[in-house]
């Protein structure tokens, strides 16, 4: 109950990709392309904008963080919590094998490098990579920070 999946016009969902909304909402904007063997899962909210590229083997999981504070109760019985879901704005490219975790927000025009771990807000029009991902360059190639 309460779960929904909304897929915009012209979206490509490649083979072996799993889209799962359990008591949550997934929105994939028009013109987006989700690569092979990806997992898009939510127990809260996962919103992907328009014209987004998600390369193969990416994992975007919103919500579904297990509560584990009581060592005398099995973790599976302690319930779940969310850090607010995931937002991926328009014109984003997420590289192969990247993971985007609950509470993340990737702003418009950003590139996320392969194998990156996104666990927070990433500003727009940058190239970010690492574990955790952080902006490394602007889209025009200028280094960020030192």
LINURSUL-V796930 format. One record per residue. N is the residue number from 1. RES is the residue in one small letter. SS is DSSP state (@ for helix, = for strand, . for the rest). PSI is psi in degrees with one decimal (none if undefined). NEAR is the number of other C-alpha atoms within 10 Angstrom. Layout:
# LINURSUL-V796930
n->(N,N)
res->(RES,RES)
ss->(SS,SS)
psi->(PSI,PSI)
near->(NEAR,NEAR)
This chain:
# LINURSUL-V796930
n->(1,2,3,4,5,6,7,8,9,10,11,12,13,14,15,16,17,18,19,20,21,22,23,24,25,26,27,28,29,30,31,32,33,34,35,36,37,38,39,40,41,42,43,44,45,46,47,48,49,50,51,52,53,54,55,56,57,58,59,60,61,62,63,64,65,66,67,68,69,70,71,72,73,74,75,76,77,78,79,80,81,82,83,84,85,86,87,88,89,90,91,92,93,94,95,96,97,98,99,100,101,102,103,104,105,106,107,108,109,110,111,112,113,114,115,116,117,118,119,120,121,122,123,124,125,126,127,128,129,130,131,132,133,134,135,136,137,138,139,140,141,142,143,144,145,146)
res->(x,x,x,x,x,x,x,x,x,x,x,x,x,x,x,x,x,x,x,x,x,x,x,x,x,x,x,x,x,x,x,x,x,x,x,x,x,x,x,x,x,x,x,x,x,x,x,x,x,x,x,x,x,x,x,x,x,x,x,x,x,x,x,x,x,x,x,x,x,x,x,x,x,x,x,x,x,x,x,x,x,x,x,x,x,x,x,x,x,x,x,x,x,x,x,x,x,x,x,x,x,x,x,x,x,x,x,x,x,x,x,x,x,x,x,x,x,x,x,x,x,x,x,x,x,x,x,x,x,x,x,x,x,x,x,x,x,x,x,x,x,x,x,x,x,x)
ss->(.,.,.,=,=,=,=,.,.,.,.,=,=,.,.,.,.,=,=,=,=,.,.,.,=,=,=,=,.,.,.,.,=,=,.,.,.,.,=,=,=,=,.,.,=,=,=,=,.,.,.,.,=,=,.,.,.,.,=,=,=,=,.,.,=,=,.,.,.,.,.,.,.,.,@,@,@,.,.,=,=,.,.,.,.,=,=,=,.,.,.,.,=,=,.,.,.,.,=,=,=,.,.,.,=,=,.,.,.,.,=,=,.,.,.,.,=,=,.,.,=,=,.,.,.,=,=,=,=,=,=,.,=,=,=,=,=,=,.,.,.,.,=,.,.,.)
psi->(138.6,-4.3,142.7,150.3,124.2,120.9,122.3,170.8,139.4,11.9,140.0,123.5,109.1,168.9,148.1,12.8,138.2,129.2,112.8,118.5,110.8,104.0,26.3,-172.9,130.3,131.8,129.2,116.5,157.7,141.7,2.4,155.8,113.3,121.4,-178.7,151.0,33.6,158.3,121.8,110.3,143.7,148.7,4.5,-94.8,129.5,108.6,120.8,128.6,-163.6,148.6,42.4,136.8,123.7,112.8,174.0,150.5,29.9,153.9,113.6,111.9,120.4,123.6,-165.4,18.5,121.3,138.1,138.8,19.5,-23.7,105.2,-10.9,-3.1,133.4,138.2,-40.4,-21.2,0.7,-1.7,-174.1,160.7,161.6,149.0,19.3,2.7,-168.1,138.6,126.1,111.9,-177.5,155.6,47.4,146.1,119.6,119.0,162.9,140.1,13.7,150.7,132.2,117.8,163.0,137.4,-0.8,152.2,114.8,117.5,166.6,136.2,12.0,149.2,129.3,123.8,159.6,141.4,11.4,156.2,106.5,122.4,16.5,-170.1,133.9,124.9,167.0,152.2,37.9,168.5,121.6,141.9,171.3,178.6,97.6,158.1,140.2,151.0,129.5,-34.6,157.5,167.3,-23.5,-0.8,-3.0,133.9,150.1,130.8,-161.3,none)
near->(6,9,15,14,15,11,16,14,12,12,17,17,19,15,12,13,18,15,14,18,21,18,13,20,21,26,18,24,22,18,19,25,20,24,22,19,18,25,20,19,22,26,23,24,26,27,20,24,21,22,20,25,21,25,21,22,20,25,22,21,24,30,23,19,15,14,15,15,9,9,8,7,10,11,14,10,10,14,12,14,15,17,14,15,24,27,21,26,20,22,20,25,22,27,21,20,19,26,25,26,21,27,20,22,22,28,20,20,19,25,25,27,20,19,18,22,21,26,19,17,16,22,16,20,19,26,25,26,22,16,12,12,22,22,20,17,17,16,15,9,10,11,13,13,7,4)
